[in-house]
Amino acid sequence: MELDDNYFMKQALKQALMAFDDDEVPIGAVVVSGNEIVGKGYNQTKRLNDPTAHAEMLAITAASNALNTSILDTCRLYVTVEPCVMCAGAIKWARLEKIVYGTSEPKSGFTMHKPSVLHPKTTVVQGVLEDETRALMSDFFRAKREG
């Protein structure tokens, strides 16, 4: 059975909820090869005291370790929020086949700054489970403002 983009975005959302529970910006990511999740991550910049510990970076590192390669050209990345320029650079160097994200990030998303940063063969799909991914981000930042 072929699993679809919605299925894998739901898996990325589970990662984002882990970030939310850890009081991290709730972004989650999974890297998929075929129908198998080979890497996953969620934002851990506070926990690890590392400004590069974004969900995408951690998921790409996990996938590279699992597959024993830095080239992930047969893999897809599912991430709840549009990647930043740093993460887009990592996506380029990993040569990911496809990235799928939920909601756009108008302040720091890569398409606002450098949409051509990705590898030319990487395809981009946006808006998968957009309402759910946007709501999680909104709830997190609303709680920060109110609390």
N, C-alpha and C positions, 0 to 999 in steps of 0.2 A: 504494500500500500504506500503510495506516494503521499508524504505529509506536505501540507501547504504552508504558505507564508504566515497565515493566521496562527497555525499551530506553533510555529517556531517563535513568532512574536509573543505569544502567550508564555513561552518558556523564558524569553527575555524579560517579560513583565514580572515573572516570579523572582528573577534576579534583582530587578528594580525594587521590589517590595522588601528584599533583604537589605538593600541600601537604605530605604526609608526607615526600616526598623532600627538601623544603626545610626540614625540621624545624619546620614550622608545624602547628598543630592541623589534622588531616586532614579538612577539610570542603570539599566541592565542590558547585557549583551550575551549572545551565544554565537559560536561559530559552528557551522554545520557542513559536514561532508556527506554527500548522498542524503540519507535520512537520519544520520547519526550526529548528535551534538558531540563535538570533539574539544570544545573549549567554552568556558562560560566565565562571566565576571560581572561585578557590580562596582560602582564607585566606592573607593576605599581611600580617598585622599587624606581624610582625617585620621582614620585608623592606622594607616601606614606612614603618616607624616610624609607623604610623597605626592607632589602636585601632578605627577604623571600617572597616578594610579586610577585612571579612568576605566570605566567598564570595558570599553573596546580594547584598550591596551592589555588589560588583564586577560580578556578572552582570547585575543590574538596570541599572547604568550603561551597560554594554556594549550591552544590548538597546535602551535608550532612544536611545543614539547611532546604532545600526544602523538603527532604525526612525524616527529623527528625531522622537520624541515622548516625553513623560514619562508618558503614559497608556498602559498596557500591558494594557488590559482584554480583549484577545483572546489573551493569552499565559498560559502556564503556567510555573511555577517548579518545578524539581526540585532538591532539596537533600538531601544525605546525612544531615544531622542537623537536628532540629527548630530552627527559627530562634529567636534571642533576641528580646527585646522591641524592641530597636533595629531589627533587621531586619524584624520584623513591622510596625513603623511604616512603614518604607520600602515594604513590600509593600502596605500599605494605601494609601499615597499614589500608588503606581504603579497601583493598582486591578487587580492581577493577577486573572485569572479563576479560577485554581486553583493551589494549592501542594500539592506531593507531597513528603513527606519519608520518609527511611528509618527512623531510630531516634529515639526521644524523648530529650530532654535534661532530666532531672529537676531539675537545679540552676538552669539559666538559660533553659530553653525558655519561649516566650511563653505556652503553655497553663498553666503553673504560676503565672504572675503576672497575666496579663491576656488570657484567651482571646478576649475580644470586641474586641481591638484591630484585627483585620482588617476590611477593607471588607465590608459585609453580603452582597455578591454573590460574594465569594471562597469557593470550596469548598476543603476540606482533605481530603487523603488521607494517612494515615500507615501506616507499616509496609511500604512497598515495598522489597524487598531488605534487610529489617531485619537479618537475621543478618550479611550482608556489611558493612553500614554500621557496625553495633555492633562487630564484630570489628576493623575498622580503627581505630576509636577506642580500643578496649581494648588493642590491640597498641601503639599510640603511647604511651599513658600508662603501660603496663607497662614499656616500654623506658625511659621517663623515670625511673620509680621505681628501676629496676635499674641504670641507667647513670650 
